[in-house]
Structures are given as structure tokens and as C-alpha cells.
Amino acid sequence: MTFNSRRRWAVVLGSGLFAGVLAVPATAAQAPQQDLQQAVTAKVNVAKSSKAKTAGIQVNVTRGAGTDSVFGTTVSLAPKGQDSHPEGWLFAARLVDGKWQVGLEGERAFSELAAASPVVSAKEKQLFGQSFAPQAAGGDFRTGMRLPFATGASWSMPGGPHGWAGTDTPYSSVDLAGGNGQVLAARGGTAYTMCGNGKGWIRVIHDRGYSTDYYHMFNNIAANGLAVSEGTFLGNIGTDVSCGGSASGNHVHFALRQNSAYVGIAGHNVGGWVFQNAASAYNGTALHGSTLRSPGQQLYNYGALGFTQGIIDSFGGTTVNKRTGPGTNYALAGSVADGTTVNISCSKNGTSHTGRWGTTSLWNRLSDGTWVSDAFMWTGLATPVNGTCP
């Protein structure tokens, strides 16, 4: 176990940087120090996966060391050299009547303690206080995310959908490698360095309850509530296992989270690709329209798909017909190629059709005034993404 409370931290609140020595008086704070580590460790032992092996609990105080209100990260370290990964949380704590009250990311106590904390920024208080219904559980698989490398570049996918810890479920993660090796934020948000030595692992908390994890990096940024934009440099692909686990060959272990927990990446669109699970970990695939990519093949980063956009999926063909109205009883108005990203103006029910994503009578009017059946388009929703046409 480590307890980093006497080191110099670069405290980043929003877009402002404040550096200072967070020293702990050797006598007065010694007992509270030990009590804090014990209190956080007890919380982690309850919250961590019951099946996860641990090589110890790391408690990293990044703000407020030596005071009665602190903030930081805590990690259940994974055994090094094994196909497993660490589990990590942001935490907030307050000393009340000689005892530490602790809340881990995702708990109501975390939001409440953060809201009252003098070391948490106003922006973070708002971020941590938001509550979201699970998007995918409600049938909404839109993320607004790009792949975590340069738009217009192609990287290899060494490992298809798999668990954050390898073979665990849900299959939240994919491995990505290649290009210039620069890992970039998949969407704007607020970033945190998870490992206590500042290496390897960055978490970015986005809107709509989503967050993303990036592990195995080297030369990564130092982040303690840092505001990042889509495309912000986070680090380089590598084999870092500072918080445990294993890594073979330089890559980034990229994972999707929602409501402070890992969620299945399957069905979600990231960078123009919809991921699909296989029967076993690492063997899943990615689809862009009808183009299928398997592990070891290249993924071109099309960039983030807008919330009112769709990707044409001809369900094995090369083009999809466009119509002058919402149904096959309307005249042809040309065609659109498989894999094309289209802008949707509104939607309306018409004739029913079956495509890759099911059977539907919904038709989408494109920005050029033509219509395409929703059965031949990935939008992330089974309902209109931009309202109903009059």
C-alpha cells in the first residue's frame, strides 16, 4: 500500500493550474493519515469486484493533504504479469469528530462530500452531482466519441471487445495500436491521473454520464481535474503496468464507462465503428456500415458521429435507395453509398423494412430532402434522433 501525501502535486482545477506543497505536519496529522488510509481501504474492499485479485490498495491524496477535507484517487492494484487490470475510483473524504467519512466515485456519498469540499472546484461539483439514466439500457447507444487517436488516421485493433480486466464482463474495452502512437481524448471532459506515481492510466469524465479509461501509456499528462477537449493529447501507447496487470506490445487499453462503472462497448459507435462481441474475449469485431474489421485489422478513425447523424448500412450491399417520401411507394431519388455519414433532419413512419439492426417502419429525412429507411442506417436509437417530421 502507498499513501502519497507529502509530495508536490500540480493541482488542476478546471482550466487553471495551481501548484503548491501539500505538506503534512509529522505529529498532528500522523494518526488521521493512517485512519484515512484505513477508511478508504475498507471502502475499496467492499466496492471492488469480488473476483478481482489484488496486490494491495493504493490511496493517493491529490488535494487537501493535512487538512480535514481531501480528494484523490484510490486503486485496487492488479498483480503484475497477469492478464488482469487494476480497479480505480476518485474519492472524497472529510474528517468529522476524529473519523473519516469517505465516498467513492459512483456513490451518493461521493457526490455529497465533493459538493461540500473546499478542495473540489465548482465545475467538478456540478459534474459529480449529475445523475443520468443508463443510456444503453434505454436504447441510446450514441456516445459522440471519436477513436482515441487522430481523425483520418488508421490504427490496428490487436484486441477486440474484452473486459477491463481481460476476460471479465462486461466487454467494455478494446486494444488499439499504431500510427504515431499518440493517444488523444475521445471526447471533451475532465481528466484525472489514476495511478499514484502519475504514470500509465488516465480517466476522462464526459457528459451524459460517460467516461473513458486509457491504460498502458507512457509520457502521459498529469491531470487532477484538468479540462480537456476532444483530441487533447493524453499520452503515448506503451506497456506501462504501474498499477498492475500485463501488456504485450505497445498499445492503449481503451474502455467505456457510464455512471461510474464499465459498460459493454458492443452496440456503441466510437469513431464511426459499431463494436460487436464474440463468444470469447478479444475476438469481437467492429462495423462501419457493412465493412467488418476483425482483431489485427485496421480501423480508420472517421471522427465522432453527431447525435443527429447516421451511418448508411446497406446490410451487405453497396448502396441504399433514397426516396421522395417515407416509403417504397414514393419515387426513387437516387442512392447513397454504404458507410456514408448522413445528416438527419427529422423522421416519420412509412413502409416497414428489415435491416441489420432489426425491423422498423421508421424513415429518416436527410438534409437534402430525400428519405432513407431507418432499417438501413445506424443512428444509435430505434426512435427519431432529430424529432418527428410534420
C-alpha positions, 0 to 999 in steps of 0.5 A, a space after each residue: 500500500 502507498 499513501 502519497 501525501 507529502 509530495 508536490 502535486 500540480 493541482 488542476 482545477 478546471 482550466 487553471 493550474 495551481 501548484 503548491 506543497 501539500 505538506 503534512 505536519 509529522 505529529 498532528 496529522 500522523 494518526 488521521 493519515 493512517 485512519 484515512 488510509 484505513 477508511 478508504 481501504 475498507 471502502 475499496 474492499 467492499 466496492 471492488 469486484 469480488 473476483 478481482 485479485 489484488 496486490 494491495 490498495 493504493 490511496 493517493 491524496 491529490 488535494 487537501 493533504 493535512 487538512 480535514 477535507 481531501 480528494 484523490 484517487 484510490 486503486 485496487 492494484 492488479 498483480 503484475 504479469 497477469 492478464 488482469 487490470 487494476 480497479 480505480 475510483 476518485 474519492 472524497 473524504 472529510 474528517 468529522 469528530 476524529 473519523 473519516 467519512 469517505 465516498 467513492 466515485 459512483 456513490 451518493 456519498 461521493 457526490 455529497 462530500 465533493 459538493 461540500 469540499 473546499 478542495 473540489 472546484 465548482 465545475 467538478 461539483 456540478 459534474 459529480 452531482 449529475 445523475 443520468 439514466 443508463 443510456 444503453 439500457 434505454 436504447 441510446 447507444 450514441 456516445 459522440 466519441 471519436 477513436 482515441 487517436 487522430 481523425 483520418 488516421 488508421 490504427 490496428 485493433 490487436 484486441 477486440 471487445 474484452 473486459 477491463 480486466 481481460 476476460 471479465 464482463 462486461 466487454 467494455 474495452 478494446 486494444 488499439 495500436 499504431 500510427 504515431 502512437 499518440 493517444 488523444 481524448 475521445 471526447 471533451 471532459 475532465 481528466 484525472 491521473 489514476 495511478 499514484 506515481 502519475 504514470 500509465 492510466 488516465 480517466 476522462 469524465 464526459 457528459 451524459 454520464 460517460 467516461 473513458 479509461 486509457 491504460 498502458 501509456 507512457 509520457 502521459 499528462 498529469 491531470 487532477 481535474 484538468 479540462 480537456 477537449 476532444 483530441 487533447 493529447 493524453 499520452 503515448 501507447 506503451 506497456 506501462 503496468 504501474 498499477 498492475 496487470 500485463 501488456 504485450 506490445 505497445 498499445 492503449 487499453 481503451 474502455 467505456 464507462 457510464 455512471 461510474 462503472 464499465 459498460 459493454 462497448 458492443 452496440 456503441 459507435 466510437 469513431 464511426 465503428 459499431 463494436 460487436 462481441 464474440 463468444 470469447 474475449 478479444 475476438 469481437 469485431 467492429 462495423 462501419 456500415 457493412 465493412 467488418 474489421 476483425 482483431 489485427 485489422 485496421 480501423 480508420 478513425 472517421 471522427 465522432 458521429 453527431 447525435 443527429 447523424 447516421 451511418 448508411 448500412 446497406 446490410 451487405 450491399 453497396 448502396 441504399 435507395 433514397 426516396 421522395 417520401 417515407 416509403 417504397 411507394 414514393 419515387 426513387 431519388 437516387 442512392 447513397 453509398 454504404 458507410 456514408 455519414 448522413 445528416 438527419 433532419 427529422 423522421 416519420 413512419 412509412 413502409 416497414 423494412 428489415 435491416 441489420 439492426 432489426 425491423 422498423 417502419 421508421 424513415 429518416 429525412 436527410 438534409 437534402 430532402 430525400 428519405 432513407 429507411 431507418 432499417 438501413 442506417 445506424 443512428 444509435 436509437 430505434 426512435 427519431 434522433 432529430 424529432 418527428 417530421 410534420 
